Amino acid sequence: MLSGEYNFLVDNMWLTDILGVILLILPVFLIFYDKRWIFGFYIVSIVANLPLIFMMVFGFSYELILAIAIIIIIIKDLIKNKNLLLLSTKESRAVVICLLGLMALNIITSFFQPDRSEILLRIFIYGVNLFILLVFSYYLIGRDRLKVFKRGFLIGALILVISMVIELIYGYYILERRRLRPGGLLLDPNVAAFALNMSLMLTFYKTKSTFTETTLLLIMRILIVFAVFLTVSRSGYLSTVLILSVMLVYYSKGKNRIYLWSTVSVLLLFYLIFNKVIMNFMDAMYQMIDIQRVFPRSASIGPTTDIGGGNLPWTLPQESRITLLKGGIRIFLANYIVGVGIGNVIQEMNLLVSMPLNTHNIFIQLLAESGIFMLGILLVFCYYLFHLIKKSERKQRVFQTLILLVVGFEGLFNHNLLNLNIIYLLLAFFLALNIIYSKEQLVISISKPRRTVKA
């Protein structure tokens, strides 16, 4: 963790200060350029978690500065074009309304057993995330803007990968830690793996590109898969396998399938030729990252023990996850009408299973917090998500379904999913794939009042 356990940014505050000042200046310059620059930078900052650096230097929210810059750009658009356009479809509106209902229910039911500070924090988080959803729903109204979204997301992923490699090298060689799990600027390796997997999926989304861009995308895929490997996240590994498998099947039916199968053949040949080098690399990786937790191997095969300074990073055992899952279900059944409220699951879990933790499952977490009514709205929300996919253009359904599968799978291991701003960024992209290619768009126009000149 760059600002946590391995202290790279803390130990090198001169670099952190420089980066913080650059982040402060950038939005000021970008508002004078085409709006794709500020929106693209906003995407980069969300994916790479650049606000962490700014917070370390200045101590206040970078999201507020970016929000002000975005609002200025939107006002400039209104002045220049005399109106603002917001596109939607019946299906996309239904999804957004269900999401708003879910959030409202989560907050309202919490007032029956209030934890004021936690409720206010959740309201603030939901507000910020809805702002992200709104501004990117406003921006993503054309196919060329999907390309801006893709590039911004991948640049953010590249910064995240670089921060993870720095964290790994600094922790291993400078602080002499072993069996690490780098999360980069996102801090949490599981969240980092999720963000990287979403980036991996976007590398396969087809936009008009040159040969150079296609080559860079191939390199980016390799970097992302390697970075997911570094996180040692079980859910991350499975999501990567899912994405690559779906893309393999999807592109094997297209006219470019010869390139796909030739790539697979080259990789297999590469593995056979450099098998010994790869095995030596894996021996080194067993020392540097905590891959033992996913792929255990006996001591006779290679060294896997913690050598040198520091303890092993703490991770939640798989058995504990099952215990928390059962505890969350018991909390829901005991408080099935309105739940225990936001912020109270930890206390209830501690009383039940002596583990002061949340459920580590977004679906059980919401049921425990808000009761049986949440189950109803979750089912309705899922129905409209699948209905939107069904009504989308055939070529877009693969990516929409893949987004839904990976996000849903991540939700089985992450109770904090609705609080992550990257989720709302992805939701805006998910809705845009339906809206842009739909023949049943609804155009909402906000016009600037015109002056009337009396004769």
Buried (B, 14 or more C-beta within 10 A) or exposed (E): BBBEBBBBBEEBEEEBBEBBEEBBEBBEEBBEEEBBBBBBBBBBBBBBBBBBBBBBBBEEBBBEBBBEBBEBBBEEBBEEEEEBEBBBBBBBBBBBEBBEBBBEBBBEBBEBBEBEEBBEBBBEBBEBBBBBBBBBBBBBBEEEBBBBBBBBBBBBBBBBBBBBBBBBBBBBEEBEBBBBBBBBBBBBBBBBBBBBBBBBBBBBBEBEEEEEEEEBBEEBBEBBBEBBBBBBBBBBBBBBEBBBEBBBEBBEEEEEEEEBEEBEEEEEEEEEEEEEEEEEEBBEBBBBBBBBBEEEEEEEEBEBEBEEEBEBBEBBEEEBBEBBBBBBBBBBEEBBEBBBBBBBBBEBBEEBBEBEBBBBBBBBBBBBBBBBBBBEBBEBBEEBBEBBBEBBEEEBBBBBBBBBBBBBBBBBBBBBBBBBBBBBBBBBBBBBBBBBBBEEBEEEEEEEEEEEEEE
